[in-house]
Amino acid sequence: MSEKKASVLQGFKAFLMRGNVVDLAVAVVIGAAFTNIVNSVVKGIINPLIGAVGTKNLDSYSSCLKGRCTGTGDSATGVRILWGSVLGATLTFVITAAVVYFLMVLPMSKYLAKAEARRKAKEGTQEIIEVTELEVLKEIRDALVAQRGSGHSER
């Protein structure tokens, strides 16, 4: 039975040490930290700007589907549709997506595009140098062949 425990522990250790598990763990931790940044931007900057134009809390907006809606909780009557909370969640999602895109994704993609352009330019320069060296070597070869050819004809 101790062999079975040892193999299970070895299997678990191999699972933990696989690269994709470690990468996933790092992504989760970075994602959690990034969520705090995005939430801070949304709550600290975006929501007050929207609150200056409209209301800060949309959760209180609702409509009654059947009859008059009176009361709250267990004593409520009628069928209440809480469209304000749905609208608030949708706005929070759209704002969060915009913050992520414009503050994180767009600058990173521009940076990566510039890095790729620099890499391609460097490869192009290297290729031109290699072609030029090849041409020079061909010219040297042709000159040597020509010298040998002219050397044989002089004898």
Disulfide bonds with the S-S distance in Angstrom:
Cys64-Cys69 1.91
